Amino acid sequence: MASSNPAFSRNPAFAAQGSAAATGLTEADLQRIYEAPSAGSQDTGRMTYEDTIVKTTLSFALLLVAAAAAWLLSPTMPFLPFLGMIVGLVLGLVNAFKKEPSPGLILAYAAAEGLFVGGISYIFEAIYPGVVVQAVLATLVVVGVTLALFASGKIRASKRATKVFLIAMVGYFVFSMLNFGLVAFGAIDSPFGLSSNVKIFGIPLGVAIGILAVLMAAYSLVLDFDFIQRGVNNRVARKYGWSGAFGIMVTVVWLYVELLRLFAISRN
């Protein structure tokens, strides 16, 4: 359709023919453009699933290396898990409240969490042989099933479910602080506090709390996947792939620790 705007009608790029000559390109130029690979996140500067997976894999690789080092060094350096826990907590808060992601701080968090995970795994394995393998396998299963259900559209984050999740998180946090205080001040001699001392129908309270925590961690993974999906759909900057990696890492570490504790309490 002819245009009455002279800025368009006089420009061959907007000619009705739509030929190669109108665009100033030869047929060979058009063929090269057609055969060229599609632009990736490096070219567009936008967040993609592939780039986020790379960042997440790199973060977990560093976490596993630090965890292996902590496992090997724990017999001679038993303070490593506590050091990793404190540094990881500080870096986790810093990363959570930063407006823009910092790759260096996120990778430093991964290393600190690796020290914590490796050290605490060594302690649990010494007391409850085989519990680490159980926790690792269970973590992989939960993450895999949650990802598969999310990818298939079977589960999605919703406002109502998120409200329930937040209420449950507050209750879980209050219970954890109370339980920690009772153990720290010697009111309960069990290392798990109320989780192992209190029983409901012969089942330790910690088992019920642990199952609830695993369900909350699974839903937290759904929120992480939803965040990444919205980031990709909204074409946000590529750097926010680090935010996705950080979120998944926080949730998976939480899930693993909860499963580790759940299987340990079940041994009793």
C-alpha positions as CSV (number, residue, x, y, z in Angstrom):
1,M,0.0,0.0,0.0
2,A,1.4,3.4,-1.0
3,S,2.3,5.8,1.8
4,S,1.5,9.5,1.7
5,N,4.4,10.3,3.9
6,P,7.3,11.5,1.8
7,A,9.8,10.3,4.3
8,F,8.7,6.7,3.5
9,S,7.6,7.0,-0.1
10,R,10.9,8.5,-1.2
11,N,13.0,5.9,0.7
12,P,13.5,2.6,-1.3
13,A,13.7,0.7,1.9
14,F,10.0,1.2,2.3
15,A,9.1,0.6,-1.3
16,A,6.1,-1.7,-2.0
17,Q,8.2,-4.1,-4.0
18,G,10.1,-5.4,-0.9
19,S,13.0,-6.5,-3.3
20,A,16.6,-6.9,-2.4
21,A,17.4,-3.7,-4.4
22,A,14.9,-1.7,-2.3
23,T,16.8,-2.5,0.9
24,G,20.2,-1.9,-0.6
25,L,21.2,-5.5,-0.2
26,T,22.2,-8.0,-2.8
27,E,20.8,-11.5,-3.0
28,A,24.1,-12.9,-1.7
29,D,23.8,-10.5,1.4
30,L,20.3,-11.7,2.2
31,Q,21.4,-15.3,1.9
32,R,24.3,-14.7,4.4
33,I,21.9,-13.1,6.8
34,Y,19.4,-16.0,6.5
35,E,22.2,-18.6,7.1
36,A,23.8,-16.7,10.0
37,P,23.2,-18.3,13.5
38,S,20.5,-16.6,15.6
39,A,21.7,-14.1,18.1
40,G,22.5,-15.4,21.6
41,S,22.5,-13.7,25.0
42,Q,26.0,-12.5,24.3
43,D,24.8,-10.6,21.2
44,T,21.5,-9.3,22.5
45,G,22.5,-8.6,26.1
46,R,19.3,-10.2,27.3
47,M,18.7,-12.9,29.9
48,T,18.1,-16.4,28.4
49,Y,17.5,-19.9,29.9
50,E,20.8,-21.2,28.4
51,D,22.9,-18.4,29.9
52,T,21.2,-18.8,33.3
53,I,21.9,-22.5,33.3
54,V,25.6,-21.8,32.6
55,K,25.7,-19.3,35.5
56,T,23.9,-21.8,37.8
57,T,26.2,-24.6,36.8
58,L,29.3,-22.5,37.4
59,S,28.0,-21.5,40.9
60,F,27.2,-25.1,41.9
61,A,30.6,-26.3,40.5
62,L,32.4,-23.9,42.8
63,L,30.1,-24.9,45.7
64,L,30.9,-28.6,45.2
65,V,34.7,-27.9,45.0
66,A,34.5,-26.0,48.3
67,A,32.4,-28.7,49.8
68,A,34.9,-31.4,48.8
69,A,37.7,-29.3,50.3
70,A,35.8,-28.8,53.6
71,W,35.0,-32.6,53.8
72,L,38.7,-33.4,53.4
73,L,39.9,-30.7,55.8
74,S,37.2,-31.1,58.5
75,P,39.2,-33.7,60.6
76,T,41.9,-31.1,61.1
77,M,39.9,-27.9,60.7
78,P,36.5,-28.5,62.4
79,F,35.7,-24.8,62.4
80,L,35.1,-24.7,58.6
81,P,31.4,-25.4,58.6
82,F,30.8,-22.6,61.2
83,L,33.0,-20.2,59.2
84,G,31.2,-21.1,56.0
85,M,27.8,-20.6,57.7
86,I,28.6,-17.1,59.1
87,V,30.3,-15.9,55.9
88,G,27.5,-17.4,53.8
89,L,24.8,-15.8,55.9
90,V,26.4,-12.3,55.6
91,L,27.0,-12.7,51.8
92,G,23.5,-14.1,51.4
93,L,21.9,-11.1,53.0
94,V,24.2,-8.7,50.9
95,N,23.2,-10.5,47.7
96,A,19.6,-10.6,48.6
97,F,19.3,-6.8,49.3
98,K,21.5,-5.6,46.4
99,K,19.5,-3.9,43.6
100,E,21.7,-5.4,40.9
101,P,23.4,-8.8,41.0
102,S,27.2,-9.0,41.6
103,P,28.8,-12.1,40.1
104,G,31.8,-11.9,42.4
105,L,29.7,-11.8,45.6
106,I,27.4,-14.6,44.3
107,L,30.4,-16.8,43.6
108,A,31.9,-16.0,47.0
109,Y,28.6,-17.0,48.5
110,A,28.8,-20.3,46.6
111,A,32.3,-21.0,48.0
112,A,31.2,-20.1,51.6
113,E,28.1,-22.3,51.3
114,G,30.4,-25.1,50.0
115,L,32.5,-24.9,53.2
116,F,29.3,-25.1,55.2
117,V,27.7,-28.0,53.3
118,G,30.9,-30.0,53.1
119,G,31.7,-29.5,56.8
120,I,28.3,-30.3,58.1
121,S,27.9,-33.3,55.8
122,Y,31.2,-34.7,57.3
123,I,29.8,-34.3,60.8
124,F,26.5,-35.9,60.0
125,E,28.1,-38.8,58.1
126,A,30.4,-39.5,61.1
127,I,27.4,-39.8,63.4
128,Y,24.9,-41.3,61.0
129,P,26.7,-43.3,58.3
130,G,25.0,-43.2,54.9
131,V,22.8,-40.2,55.6
132,V,24.7,-37.9,53.2
133,V,24.1,-40.2,50.2
134,Q,20.4,-40.4,51.2
135,A,20.2,-36.6,51.4
136,V,22.0,-36.0,48.1
137,L,19.8,-38.4,46.2
138,A,16.6,-37.1,47.8
139,T,17.7,-33.5,46.9
140,L,18.3,-34.5,43.3
141,V,14.9,-36.2,43.1
142,V,13.0,-33.2,44.6
143,V,14.7,-30.7,42.3
144,G,14.3,-32.9,39.2
145,V,10.6,-33.6,39.9
146,T,9.8,-30.0,40.7
147,L,11.6,-28.8,37.5
148,A,9.8,-31.4,35.4
149,L,6.4,-30.4,36.8
150,F,7.1,-26.7,36.3
151,A,8.3,-27.2,32.8
152,S,5.2,-29.3,31.9
153,G,2.9,-26.6,33.4
154,K,1.5,-28.9,36.1
155,I,2.5,-26.6,38.9
156,R,2.8,-22.8,38.9
157,A,3.3,-20.1,41.4
158,S,0.1,-18.4,42.5
159,K,-0.8,-15.5,44.8
160,R,-2.8,-17.7,47.2
161,A,-0.1,-20.4,47.4
162,T,2.6,-17.8,47.9
163,K,0.6,-16.3,50.8
164,V,0.4,-19.7,52.4
165,F,4.1,-20.2,51.8
166,L,5.0,-17.0,53.5
167,I,2.8,-17.7,56.5
168,A,4.4,-21.2,56.8
169,M,7.8,-19.7,56.5
170,V,7.2,-17.3,59.4
171,G,5.9,-20.1,61.6
172,Y,8.9,-22.3,60.6
173,F,11.3,-19.4,61.4
174,V,9.8,-18.8,64.8
175,F,9.9,-22.5,65.7
176,S,13.6,-22.8,64.5
177,M,14.6,-19.8,66.6
178,L,12.8,-21.2,69.7
179,N,14.3,-24.6,69.2
180,F,17.8,-23.2,68.7
181,G,17.4,-21.1,71.9
182,L,16.4,-24.2,73.9
183,V,19.4,-26.1,72.7
184,A,21.9,-23.3,73.0
185,F,20.9,-22.5,76.7
186,G,20.9,-26.2,77.7
187,A,17.1,-26.5,78.3
188,I,17.1,-29.6,76.0
189,D,20.1,-31.9,75.8
190,S,19.3,-33.3,72.3
191,P,21.2,-31.7,69.4
192,F,17.9,-31.5,67.5
193,G,15.9,-30.0,70.4
194,L,12.2,-30.3,70.2
195,S,12.5,-31.9,66.8
196,S,13.6,-35.2,68.4
197,N,12.3,-34.9,72.0
198,V,8.7,-34.2,71.2
199,K,6.8,-37.1,69.5
200,I,3.3,-37.2,68.0
201,F,1.9,-40.8,67.8
202,G,5.4,-42.1,68.3
203,I,6.8,-40.0,65.4
204,P,9.4,-37.3,66.2
205,L,8.1,-33.8,65.7
206,G,11.2,-33.1,63.6
207,V,10.0,-35.6,60.9
208,A,6.7,-33.6,60.5
209,I,8.6,-30.3,60.5
210,G,11.2,-31.7,58.1
211,I,8.5,-32.8,55.6
212,L,6.9,-29.4,55.8
213,A,10.3,-27.7,55.2
214,V,10.9,-29.9,52.2
215,L,7.5,-29.0,50.7
216,M,8.3,-25.3,51.4
217,A,11.7,-25.6,49.7
218,A,10.1,-27.3,46.7
219,Y,7.6,-24.4,46.4
220,S,10.5,-22.0,46.8
221,L,12.1,-23.7,43.7
222,V,8.8,-23.1,41.8
223,L,9.2,-19.4,42.7
224,D,12.8,-19.4,41.5
225,F,11.8,-21.0,38.2
226,D,8.9,-18.6,37.8
227,F,11.3,-15.7,38.4
228,I,13.7,-16.9,35.7
229,Q,10.8,-17.5,33.3
230,R,9.5,-14.0,33.8
231,G,12.9,-12.5,33.5
232,V,13.4,-14.2,30.1
233,N,10.0,-13.3,28.9
234,N,10.4,-9.7,29.9
235,R,13.8,-9.6,28.2
236,V,15.6,-8.2,31.2
237,A,19.4,-7.6,31.2
238,R,21.7,-10.7,30.9
239,K,23.3,-10.0,34.3
240,Y,20.1,-11.0,36.0
241,G,20.8,-14.6,35.1
242,W,23.1,-14.4,38.2
243,S,20.1,-13.5,40.3
244,G,18.4,-16.7,39.1
245,A,21.5,-18.8,39.8
246,F,21.7,-17.3,43.3
247,G,18.1,-18.0,44.1
248,I,18.3,-21.6,43.0
249,M,21.5,-22.1,45.0
250,V,20.0,-20.7,48.2
251,T,16.9,-23.0,47.8
252,V,18.8,-26.1,47.0
253,V,21.2,-25.7,49.9
254,W,18.3,-25.2,52.2
255,L,16.6,-28.3,50.8
256,Y,19.7,-30.4,51.2
257,V,20.2,-29.4,54.8
258,E,16.6,-30.0,55.7
259,L,16.7,-33.5,54.1
260,L,20.0,-34.2,55.9
261,R,18.4,-33.3,59.2
262,L,15.2,-35.2,58.4
263,F,17.0,-38.5,57.7
264,A,19.2,-38.0,60.8
265,I,16.2,-37.6,63.0
266,S,14.5,-40.6,61.4
267,R,17.5,-42.7,62.5
268,N,16.4,-42.3,66.1
